[in-house]
Amino acid sequence: MRRDLFYFYPLPVQPVFDAFVQAANRKFGKQCKVDPYKTVNFGLNYSFKYNMNGGALTIHFMPYNNGTAVDMHYTIVQAFGARYQKHADDVLIFVNAVVGAQAQPVALELNQFLAYETGMPASPMTYRPQPEAQPVQQPSAPQKRFCTNCGTPTAPGAQFCTKCGKKL
């Protein structure tokens, strides 16, 4: 199972990157593999709290709209019920406290991070807040029509009144 969670910090890459490395080392006690200012990678071990049997978390970083975009890319062995969002929230609480800023969800794609890391040109990157869920609108019932001659209700799409035969 793979999950990507995307966030934006209105700060340069270096302090955000350093805060995530601290979170991995101090908060979670993980030794991470680091590609400076691009990725942090560490393993996820069995945990009751997060319902993960194991896997990995790769955190990607890139400059983005005068700040830093972050992709938390989870690869988890547990197929059902893994609480990767809870794990991400715990990481972000620590990082937010270290950098003194709140992570903002943002709509991006993993391919943009991978293009940045490999030096390939990517589509222009601009900050777009994640759209909030729109309420589901119920389809409206079709308007009832009535014969203008006798007032009898007519079927939708009917061309003639069934009672008096007048053209509708």
C-alpha positions as CSV (number, residue, x, y, z in Angstrom):
1,M,0.0,0.0,0.0
2,R,1.4,3.4,-0.9
3,R,0.1,6.7,0.3
4,D,1.4,10.2,-0.3
5,L,0.6,13.2,1.9
6,F,1.6,16.6,0.6
7,Y,2.3,19.7,2.7
8,F,3.6,23.2,2.3
9,Y,5.7,25.3,4.7
10,P,6.3,29.0,4.1
11,L,10.0,28.5,5.0
12,P,13.2,27.7,3.1
13,V,14.1,24.0,2.5
14,Q,17.0,23.8,5.0
15,P,15.2,24.4,8.3
16,V,12.2,22.2,7.2
17,F,14.5,19.4,6.1
18,D,16.6,19.6,9.3
19,A,13.4,19.5,11.4
20,F,12.2,16.3,9.7
21,V,15.7,14.7,10.3
22,Q,15.3,15.6,14.0
23,A,11.8,14.1,14.1
24,A,13.1,10.9,12.6
25,N,16.1,10.7,15.0
26,R,14.7,12.1,18.2
27,K,11.0,11.5,18.1
28,F,11.0,8.1,16.5
29,G,14.5,6.9,17.1
30,K,15.2,6.0,13.5
31,Q,18.4,6.1,11.7
32,C,17.6,7.6,8.4
33,K,19.2,7.7,5.0
34,V,19.6,11.3,3.8
35,D,20.0,13.0,0.5
36,P,20.7,16.5,1.8
37,Y,17.8,18.8,1.3
38,K,16.0,16.4,-1.0
39,T,15.0,13.2,0.8
40,V,14.9,11.5,4.2
41,N,14.1,7.8,4.3
42,F,13.6,5.5,7.3
43,G,11.9,2.2,8.1
44,L,8.6,1.7,9.8
45,N,8.5,-1.1,12.3
46,Y,5.7,-3.0,13.8
47,S,3.5,-0.7,15.9
48,F,0.2,-1.1,17.7
49,K,-0.3,2.7,17.7
50,Y,-0.1,3.0,13.9
51,N,-1.2,-0.6,13.0
52,M,1.8,-1.0,10.7
53,N,3.6,-4.3,10.3
54,G,6.5,-2.5,8.6
55,G,7.4,-0.5,5.6
56,A,9.2,2.7,4.8
57,L,8.6,6.5,4.8
58,T,10.4,8.6,2.3
59,I,10.0,12.3,2.8
60,H,10.7,14.4,-0.3
61,F,11.5,18.1,-0.2
62,M,11.6,20.8,-2.9
63,P,11.5,24.6,-3.1
64,Y,8.0,25.7,-3.9
65,N,6.4,29.1,-4.2
66,N,8.9,30.9,-1.8
67,G,8.7,28.0,0.7
68,T,9.1,24.3,0.9
69,A,6.8,21.5,-0.4
70,V,7.0,18.2,1.4
71,D,5.8,14.7,0.3
72,M,5.4,12.1,2.9
73,H,5.5,8.9,0.8
74,Y,4.4,5.8,2.8
75,T,5.1,2.3,1.6
76,I,3.4,0.1,4.2
77,V,3.2,-3.7,4.5
78,Q,-0.1,-3.6,6.4
79,A,-2.8,-3.6,3.7
80,F,-5.8,-2.6,5.8
81,G,-6.3,-0.2,8.7
82,A,-2.8,1.2,8.7
83,R,-2.8,4.6,10.4
84,Y,-0.3,6.4,8.2
85,Q,-2.2,9.7,8.6
86,K,-1.9,9.4,12.4
87,H,1.8,8.7,12.0
88,A,2.2,11.7,9.7
89,D,0.3,13.9,12.1
90,D,2.7,12.9,14.9
91,V,5.7,13.7,12.7
92,L,4.2,17.1,11.8
93,I,3.4,18.1,15.4
94,F,7.1,17.6,16.2
95,V,8.3,19.4,13.0
96,N,5.8,22.3,13.4
97,A,7.1,22.9,16.9
98,V,10.8,22.9,15.7
99,V,10.2,25.3,12.8
100,G,7.6,27.4,14.4
101,A,5.2,27.1,11.5
102,Q,2.2,25.0,10.6
103,A,2.2,22.5,7.7
104,Q,-0.5,23.3,5.1
105,P,-2.0,20.5,3.0
106,V,-1.3,21.2,-0.7
107,A,-2.3,19.5,-3.9
108,L,0.8,18.2,-5.7
109,E,2.0,15.0,-7.3
110,L,4.9,12.7,-6.5
111,N,6.2,13.2,-10.1
112,Q,6.9,16.8,-9.4
113,F,9.2,15.9,-6.5
114,L,10.9,13.1,-8.5
115,A,11.5,15.5,-11.4
116,Y,13.1,18.1,-9.1
117,E,15.3,15.4,-7.5
118,T,16.6,14.2,-10.9
119,G,16.9,17.7,-12.3
120,M,14.3,17.1,-15.0
121,P,12.0,20.0,-15.9
122,A,8.6,19.8,-14.4
123,S,5.4,21.7,-14.8
124,P,5.4,25.1,-13.2
125,M,4.8,24.8,-9.5
126,T,2.5,27.2,-7.7
127,Y,0.9,27.0,-4.3
128,R,-2.7,25.6,-4.5
129,P,-4.4,24.9,-1.2
130,Q,-6.1,21.6,-1.1
131,P,-9.7,22.0,-2.0
132,E,-12.1,21.6,0.9
133,A,-14.8,18.9,0.5
134,Q,-17.8,20.2,-1.2
135,P,-21.2,19.2,0.1
136,V,-22.9,16.6,-2.1
137,Q,-26.0,18.2,-3.7
138,Q,-29.0,16.1,-4.2
139,P,-30.4,16.1,-7.7
140,S,-33.5,18.2,-7.8
141,A,-36.7,16.5,-8.7
142,P,-38.1,17.3,-12.1
143,Q,-40.6,20.1,-12.2
144,K,-44.2,18.8,-12.5
145,R,-46.0,20.2,-15.5
146,F,-49.7,20.7,-15.8
147,C,-52.0,21.1,-18.8
148,T,-52.7,24.7,-19.4
149,N,-56.2,23.8,-20.7
150,C,-57.6,21.5,-18.0
151,G,-54.9,21.5,-15.2
152,T,-54.2,17.8,-15.4
153,P,-50.6,16.8,-14.3
154,T,-48.6,15.6,-17.3
155,A,-45.8,13.1,-17.7
156,P,-42.3,14.5,-18.2
157,G,-41.6,14.9,-21.9
158,A,-45.3,14.5,-22.8
159,Q,-46.4,16.4,-25.9
160,F,-50.1,16.1,-25.4
161,C,-52.4,16.2,-22.4
162,T,-53.8,12.6,-21.6
163,K,-57.2,14.0,-20.4
164,C,-58.1,16.7,-23.0
165,G,-55.6,16.1,-25.8
166,K,-54.4,19.7,-25.9
167,K,-50.8,20.1,-27.3
168,L,-48.4,21.0,-24.5
